[in-house]
Amino acid sequence: MSASPGSRAALATRGPAPQLVVRSQAVDGVSAQLLDHLPDEGGLAWVRRGDGHVGWGVAARLDVAGSNRFQEAMTWWQELTSAAVIRDEVGVPGSGLVCFGSFGFTDQDPGELVVPDVIVGRRGDTTWVTTVSPASSLGAPPELVVHEPSPVYDVAFADGARTGTDWSSIVADAVRRITAGELEKVVLARDLIAIAEQPIDLRWPLHRLATAYPNCWTFSVDGLIGATPELLVRREKGLITSRVLAGTIRRTGDDEHDLALAASLARSSKDLEEHEFAVRSVAEALEPHCTSMNVPETPFVLHLPNVMHLATDVAGVANNGASALGLAAALHPSAAVCGTPTPVARDLIGEIEGMQRGRFSGPVGWMDASGDGEWCIALRCGQADPDEPRRMRLFAGAGIVAGSDPDAELAETNAKLVPMRDALGD
Ligand SMILES: C=C(O[C@H]1C=CC=C(C(=O)O)[C@@H]1O)C(=O)O
């Protein structure tokens, strides 16, 4: 599966939203994994523990950038869904009309919403197919075929915008500026370039990510693929949830030692401080949208195969009609990917990080016609190069506070790059 170079400009929808006819039907006897159904071009995916949905084709698409991007996307989706004729015979989250989407970290980084022609979804024992067609040409549900991805061989990795040593020195600079009182926390990121012998079939790393990181959300949207552990926001039937992560320790592979490390993470004042900034930013952004909110006082330790994180699950009851995307817009950028205070951290990132993040650390997810959906933060991910299909940019960042050690932060970003490196066969 390639990223369909050039699709961004060619398929951009700027005029009135098209009128779509949508039908979701349950299908029996489908035992293949959702990702197995992805064709070799332009597939979309959102999978966790075998559930989720995959899609292909483009029934409608909006490309957005600029300070009004979230509002533009919401208006487009509102118009598209109100004009659509939807026959949903399944009635579970993800059936009916859905779009996949991703947004840049900054206003200038482009993002998109995509409605596929075909969506295959699964929730527990229910598997369904959704077809989306223009009103004039109602399509029949396709035969579900299993496709084999091509293995990725001989991947070489090279520094991206900065060497590790240079990146550590900008972390040291950030620590000085935090100590001087300019700000409290900033999240700094770096990139790594992966170059394979042959064009990269994105389905290969996607399968490996979904297998190795079943508790993460494995995604593919327009050439951005990854397995993220951080749920920015889910809205489902009036319930709003968010999983906030910040504060990290590497795993060693020795279970007993890792348990001791988890205990030290839970006591680390530097990590607890870093985590607290992130929780506060999420709680403050969600508060106007919730009647009652549960924000646990103490984080738990989330164990992933490569790292452990301090984690807090925030929950609330929606008190207004804000869609999942509206909530994601209110939350982005949280202090898990930007810092505190947000504007100062954002400026510092622009000043010293030395690279364009693109859609890394922006919202990535999906939404249905009622506005329910899930938006995660695009972490542990890579961006396929639209001009060179053998190449991907991989990303990782780390939260910097007054007590941060630049070498330890560099090691942390290396641990966060492991999922994508392994998925590409390193
Ligand atoms: C910015 C990243 O992680 C964020 C999410 C979890 C833990 C983080 C940390 O401990 O620094 C970061 O805030 C990344 O994975 O690239």
The ligand as an ORCA input file, in Angstrom:
! r2SCAN-3c Opt
* xyz 0 1
  C       5.853     13.367     22.334
  C       5.764     12.061     22.548
  O       5.228     11.516     23.678
  C       4.414     12.268     24.553
  C       3.418     11.320     25.081
  C       3.706     10.508     26.129
  C       4.830     10.749     26.922
  C       5.609     11.842     26.700
  C       6.801     12.113     27.542
  O       7.001     11.424     28.567
  O       7.601     12.981     27.209
  C       5.283     12.846     25.659
  O       4.628     13.896     26.303
  C       6.209     11.077     21.562
  O       5.969      9.879     21.738
  O       6.793     11.481     20.539
*
